[in-house]
Amino acid sequence: MSVTTPLIVNFTPTGMVPTKEMTPHVPISVAEIVEQVHEAAELGITLVHLHARSETTGKPTWEADIYARIFEGIRRHCPDLVLCASLSGRNFNEFEKRSEVLSLHPDMGSLTLSSLNFPGQASVNSPEMIRLLAEAMIEKGVHPEMEVFDLGMLHYGNYLVQKGLIRSPFYVNIIAGNISGIQANLSELGLALQLLPKGAYWAFGGIGRQQMPAAAMAVANGGGVRIGLEDNIYRDAGRNHLATNIELVKKVHDLADLFERKIMTPAEFGAMGFYNRMRRR
């Protein structure tokens, strides 16, 4: 990827952490998620990384029936948009729960490549769980969205590529800002890029204050950007003003304009092999 490559914008509107008490702008209900994804798609994004929430408690859920309503609503308005479902085990770690959404044949599914500690909790991803999820994605025609928080995860991702459990085309999210992992600086980003699977498409995202520095580094260095309230609920480094998802996407568009990088369309990304292999478009 180079600075002439169209910019992949990976939109992350909800996540597992933000609540309405933290920010009224985070979309929780099916209708809110669909509406905000539609608005972002009209502005210009490439794919969307989706988390479902219980509409009674607002807490993260794995339930396929809720994901199905989100998928249906998005596809009604944005039929070309590449849909990535979260398979995170941060709040639930049974394989049956984490893989249930794959029955809906999303285009992509997140695959965190090792366990890691966040400041308040652990995200447990055992080698067996990673293997089972990778095998289930192959069976369902779903492409892994490789989630990388440290360099060891890239080594393990390359190991899975060698074993045939992750297949081309490759897409990697490098996520900076967690205290236990990569930080948003050029030295650590450069090391990560050296370890990518050959030919991989990549995006750089930052948690909290590191979101916009990560976005700027990605745009300037030919990568894609991961952006949304999942990773950061503020629009300023001083954390004085709550952001909306659309404000964050517009900031990325401003960076893209500055570096004269065109936003990659969903159809362009899908045509490179990222649409679900078993679902006709």
TIZA-57748 format. One line per field, with one value per residue (C-alpha): residue number from 0; x, y, z negated. Coordinates in steps of 0.1 Angstrom, whole numbers. Example, Ala and Ser with C-alpha at 12.3 -4.5 7.8 and 13.67 -1.06 7.14 Angstrom:
2
num 0_1
px 123_137
py -45_-11
pz -78_-71
# end
This chain:
281
num 0_1_2_3_4_5_6_7_8_9_10_11_12_13_14_15_16_17_18_19_20_21_22_23_24_25_26_27_28_29_30_31_32_33_34_35_36_37_38_39_40_41_42_43_44_45_46_47_48_49_50_51_52_53_54_55_56_57_58_59_60_61_62_63_64_65_66_67_68_69_70_71_72_73_74_75_76_77_78_79_80_81_82_83_84_85_86_87_88_89_90_91_92_93_94_95_96_97_98_99_100_101_102_103_104_105_106_107_108_109_110_111_112_113_114_115_116_117_118_119_120_121_122_123_124_125_126_127_128_129_130_131_132_133_134_135_136_137_138_139_140_141_142_143_144_145_146_147_148_149_150_151_152_153_154_155_156_157_158_159_160_161_162_163_164_165_166_167_168_169_170_171_172_173_174_175_176_177_178_179_180_181_182_183_184_185_186_187_188_189_190_191_192_193_194_195_196_197_198_199_200_201_202_203_204_205_206_207_208_209_210_211_212_213_214_215_216_217_218_219_220_221_222_223_224_225_226_227_228_229_230_231_232_233_234_235_236_237_238_239_240_241_242_243_244_245_246_247_248_249_250_251_252_253_254_255_256_257_258_259_260_261_262_263_264_265_266_267_268_269_270_271_272_273_274_275_276_277_278_279_280
px 0_12_0_-16_-37_-73_-79_-97_-120_-131_-160_-165_-196_-204_-179_-184_-174_-191_-225_-252_-241_-206_-219_-255_-240_-231_-256_-270_-303_-306_-323_-295_-267_-284_-291_-255_-239_-262_-251_-214_-218_-233_-203_-179_-166_-153_-164_-182_-171_-203_-211_-246_-261_-291_-320_-332_-299_-276_-249_-229_-246_-237_-272_-276_-312_-301_-272_-296_-317_-287_-274_-308_-312_-277_-280_-314_-297_-261_-261_-224_-211_-187_-200_-176_-191_-173_-164_-149_-148_-142_-176_-184_-159_-178_-172_-209_-217_-187_-194_-232_-232_-212_-245_-256_-227_-212_-184_-158_-154_-129_-102_-80_-48_-39_-51_-44_-50_-70_-67_-98_-102_-86_-96_-90_-83_-67_-49_-78_-104_-86_-82_-119_-130_-107_-120_-156_-149_-134_-165_-189_-169_-161_-128_-109_-104_-71_-70_-34_-26_11_39_34_0_15_39_10_-10_18_19_-19_-13_14_-10_-37_-61_-61_-62_-56_-66_-54_-67_-51_-62_-33_-47_-26_-30_-37_-12_-2_5_16_15_8_43_63_88_63_41_71_80_44_43_75_57_25_16_28_3_-18_-41_-38_-55_-42_-65_-59_-77_-86_-62_-42_-70_-63_-25_-29_-53_-28_1_-20_-31_4_20_-4_-25_-62_-79_-101_-123_-154_-168_-158_-122_-127_-157_-141_-133_-104_-73_-83_-114_-136_-161_-179_-177_-203_-194_-199_-176_-148_-154_-153_-119_-106_-120_-102_-69_-77_-82_-50_-30_-51_-62_-95_-117_-119_-155_-171_-174_-137_-128_-153_-140_-105_-119_-135_-171_-184_-175_-209_-231_-239_-239
py 0_35_71_66_37_47_51_23_38_12_26_14_30_11_-13_-31_-3_30_34_61_72_79_96_100_98_61_40_11_1_-15_16_39_17_14_51_61_36_49_85_75_55_86_106_79_48_14_-11_-12_-31_-40_-49_-57_-46_-59_-36_-41_-38_-20_-45_-63_-94_-122_-130_-136_-123_-88_-89_-101_-70_-47_-64_-62_-25_-16_-37_-21_13_4_-29_-26_-19_-45_-58_-71_-87_-87_-121_-107_-128_-98_-103_-139_-165_-196_-206_-212_-176_-160_-178_-176_-145_-164_-182_-149_-149_-115_-105_-104_-113_-99_-123_-111_-130_-135_-128_-93_-71_-39_-15_-30_-65_-92_-103_-140_-156_-191_-208_-233_-205_-187_-219_-227_-193_-193_-227_-215_-185_-206_-228_-198_-179_-151_-132_-126_-90_-96_-76_-68_-50_-60_-75_-110_-111_-104_-133_-155_-142_-152_-186_-190_-179_-206_-232_-222_-210_-175_-171_-143_-115_-104_-74_-63_-37_-24_-9_14_30_1_3_-33_-30_-9_29_54_64_59_35_10_13_7_-25_-37_-30_-51_-81_-79_-109_-104_-82_-74_-44_-26_1_19_28_45_42_75_103_82_79_110_107_71_82_109_85_60_85_99_64_48_28_27_42_27_53_56_59_23_36_72_92_127_150_168_156_174_153_184_178_146_135_121_93_116_142_116_103_139_144_114_130_162_142_124_157_171_141_139_104_92_71_35_25_-6_-20_-15_-32_-60_-67_-73_-104_-92_-99_-131_-160_-176_-146_-132_-95
pz 0_8_5_39_27_20_-17_-35_-62_-88_-107_-143_-157_-189_-204_-237_-262_-255_-272_-270_-305_-290_-258_-245_-209_-210_-190_-210_-195_-161_-147_-160_-146_-112_-110_-119_-96_-68_-75_-76_-43_-26_-38_-27_-45_-32_-57_-91_-122_-141_-177_-188_-220_-240_-235_-271_-290_-264_-271_-244_-230_-207_-196_-159_-158_-168_-143_-116_-121_-120_-88_-72_-80_-67_-35_-27_-26_-18_2_12_-23_-36_-69_-96_-127_-160_-173_-205_-237_-260_-277_-267_-257_-247_-211_-204_-214_-197_-164_-163_-141_-114_-106_-90_-65_-72_-48_-76_-113_-138_-149_-178_-175_-212_-247_-260_-291_-290_-320_-336_-322_-301_-266_-265_-231_-235_-206_-205_-203_-176_-156_-160_-149_-119_-108_-112_-91_-63_-64_-62_-36_-60_-58_-91_-101_-120_-152_-163_-196_-198_-177_-190_-175_-141_-145_-154_-125_-101_-117_-110_-74_-70_-85_-60_-87_-74_-36_-11_-8_-41_-62_-94_-120_-140_-172_-193_-226_-250_-278_-272_-235_-205_-208_-181_-171_-139_-154_-166_-135_-113_-131_-128_-91_-86_-101_-81_-59_-24_-4_-34_-35_-68_-89_-120_-148_-182_-215_-233_-227_-203_-178_-156_-158_-146_-118_-107_-106_-86_-60_-56_-52_-28_-53_-61_-92_-119_-133_-155_-190_-198_-204_-214_-226_-225_-196_-214_-231_-263_-266_-270_-241_-233_-197_-173_-150_-120_-134_-137_-101_-89_-106_-86_-54_-62_-65_-33_-15_-29_-15_17_10_24_0_11_19_4_40_46_13_19_54_40_24_-9_-2_-17_7_2_6_41_45
# end
